[in-house]
Amino acid sequence: MRSIQRLSRSESGVALIVSVLLLLVVTAIGLSAMQIGSSESLVSGNFRSAEDAFYAADGGLNWVRTVFTYFTGAAQAFPTGGDVVPVSASGTITPDGTGPPPVGLGLSAVYFGSQFYQITSTGTAPNNAQNRVRARVSQITPK
């Protein structure tokens, strides 16, 4: 009995030290998990903003492709006049040369020609993130 009491007296405080060390390790793991979660949330938010801006730019590009009044042979910005782009996009349309119709359309270069245009559309997300999309399109005309 005395040996147990002697043994317990010599170990007094060890359980406290071990529990404090374990508490410190668990706290460090918890803090690092919070930091990782916070940075992942920021990255996810930035990605979403960039994606929103890309889709706005792509929507502006597709909208301009359907409005034939922009393809006049002169460089211009869109939107102009009463036109309203259905997304948060703006951009320019620049003539990019002439040539035969694009291959694969089944059109003869003898009877048809093409005026090529470079469209640059810049989309803006709600938090002012921006993304730019460019496309080369052609307007096919009879010779």
C-alpha positions as CSV (number, residue, x, y, z in Angstrom):
1,M,0.0,0.0,0.0
2,R,2.8,2.3,0.8
3,S,4.5,1.7,-2.5
4,I,1.4,2.8,-4.4
5,Q,1.2,6.0,-2.3
6,R,4.8,6.6,-2.9
7,L,4.4,6.0,-6.7
8,S,1.4,8.3,-6.9
9,R,3.2,11.1,-5.0
10,S,6.2,10.9,-7.5
11,E,3.8,11.2,-10.5
12,S,1.8,14.2,-9.2
13,G,1.3,16.8,-12.0
14,V,2.2,14.4,-15.0
15,A,-1.5,14.0,-15.9
16,L,-1.9,17.8,-15.9
17,I,1.1,18.3,-18.2
18,V,0.0,15.6,-20.6
19,S,-3.6,17.0,-20.8
20,V,-2.3,20.5,-21.4
21,L,0.0,19.3,-24.2
22,L,-2.9,17.4,-25.8
23,L,-5.1,20.5,-25.5
24,L,-2.4,22.5,-27.3
25,V,-2.2,19.9,-30.1
26,V,-6.0,19.8,-30.5
27,T,-6.1,23.7,-30.5
28,A,-3.4,23.9,-33.2
29,I,-5.3,21.4,-35.4
30,G,-8.5,23.4,-34.9
31,L,-6.9,26.7,-35.8
32,S,-5.2,25.3,-38.9
33,A,-8.6,23.8,-40.0
34,M,-10.2,27.2,-39.6
35,Q,-7.5,28.8,-41.6
36,I,-7.8,26.3,-44.4
37,G,-11.6,26.7,-44.4
38,S,-11.3,30.5,-44.6
39,S,-8.8,30.5,-47.4
40,E,-10.9,27.9,-49.4
41,S,-13.9,30.2,-49.0
42,L,-12.0,33.1,-50.4
43,V,-10.7,31.1,-53.3
44,S,-14.2,29.8,-54.0
45,G,-15.6,33.4,-54.0
46,N,-12.9,34.7,-56.4
47,F,-13.5,31.8,-58.7
48,R,-17.2,32.5,-58.7
49,S,-16.7,36.1,-59.5
50,A,-14.3,35.3,-62.4
51,E,-16.9,32.8,-63.7
52,D,-19.7,35.3,-63.5
53,A,-17.6,37.9,-65.4
54,F,-16.7,35.2,-68.0
55,Y,-20.4,34.4,-68.6
56,A,-21.3,38.0,-68.8
57,A,-18.6,38.6,-71.5
58,D,-19.7,35.4,-73.3
59,G,-23.3,36.6,-73.2
60,G,-22.3,40.0,-74.6
61,L,-20.4,38.3,-77.4
62,N,-23.3,36.1,-78.3
63,W,-25.7,39.0,-78.2
64,V,-23.5,41.0,-80.6
65,R,-23.4,38.1,-83.0
66,T,-27.2,38.2,-83.3
67,V,-27.4,42.0,-83.9
68,F,-26.4,42.4,-87.5
69,T,-26.5,46.2,-87.5
70,Y,-23.0,46.2,-85.8
71,F,-21.3,44.6,-88.8
72,T,-21.0,47.6,-91.0
73,G,-17.3,47.5,-92.0
74,A,-16.3,50.2,-89.5
75,A,-14.8,49.7,-86.0
76,Q,-17.3,50.5,-83.3
77,A,-18.1,49.9,-79.7
78,F,-21.2,48.2,-78.3
79,P,-23.7,48.9,-77.0
80,T,-24.6,52.0,-79.1
81,G,-27.8,54.0,-79.4
82,G,-30.9,52.4,-77.9
83,D,-29.4,48.9,-77.8
84,V,-29.1,47.4,-74.4
85,V,-26.9,44.3,-73.8
86,P,-28.9,41.8,-71.6
87,V,-25.8,41.2,-69.5
88,S,-23.1,43.4,-67.9
89,A,-20.8,43.5,-71.0
90,S,-19.3,46.0,-73.3
91,G,-16.8,45.8,-76.0
92,T,-15.6,46.6,-79.5
93,I,-16.1,45.2,-83.0
94,T,-13.2,45.7,-85.4
95,P,-13.1,44.7,-89.1
96,D,-10.4,42.1,-89.6
97,G,-10.0,41.7,-93.3
98,T,-11.8,40.0,-96.2
99,G,-11.4,36.7,-97.8
100,P,-13.1,33.5,-99.0
101,P,-15.9,32.0,-96.9
102,P,-14.8,29.8,-94.0
103,V,-14.0,26.2,-95.1
104,G,-16.8,23.6,-94.4
105,L,-19.8,25.8,-95.0
106,G,-20.3,24.5,-98.5
107,L,-20.0,27.9,-100.1
108,S,-18.0,28.6,-103.3
109,A,-15.3,31.2,-103.1
110,V,-16.2,32.1,-106.7
111,Y,-19.7,33.3,-105.7
112,F,-19.3,34.4,-102.1
113,G,-16.9,36.4,-100.0
114,S,-16.4,37.1,-96.3
115,Q,-15.8,40.2,-94.2
116,F,-14.2,39.1,-91.0
117,Y,-14.6,40.9,-87.7
118,Q,-12.8,40.7,-84.4
119,I,-15.3,41.0,-81.4
120,T,-13.9,41.8,-78.0
121,S,-16.4,41.6,-75.1
122,T,-15.6,42.5,-71.5
123,G,-17.9,41.2,-68.9
124,T,-18.2,42.6,-65.4
125,A,-19.4,40.7,-62.3
126,P,-21.4,42.3,-59.5
127,N,-18.2,42.8,-57.4
128,N,-16.4,44.5,-60.4
129,A,-14.4,41.4,-61.4
130,Q,-13.8,41.5,-65.2
131,N,-13.1,38.9,-67.8
132,R,-12.5,39.4,-71.6
133,V,-13.5,37.1,-74.4
134,R,-12.5,37.5,-78.1
135,A,-13.9,35.9,-81.2
136,R,-13.4,36.2,-84.9
137,V,-16.6,36.0,-86.9
138,S,-17.4,36.3,-90.6
139,Q,-20.2,38.0,-92.5
140,I,-20.8,36.1,-95.8
141,T,-21.9,38.2,-98.8
142,P,-22.5,37.3,-102.4
143,K,-19.9,38.7,-104.8
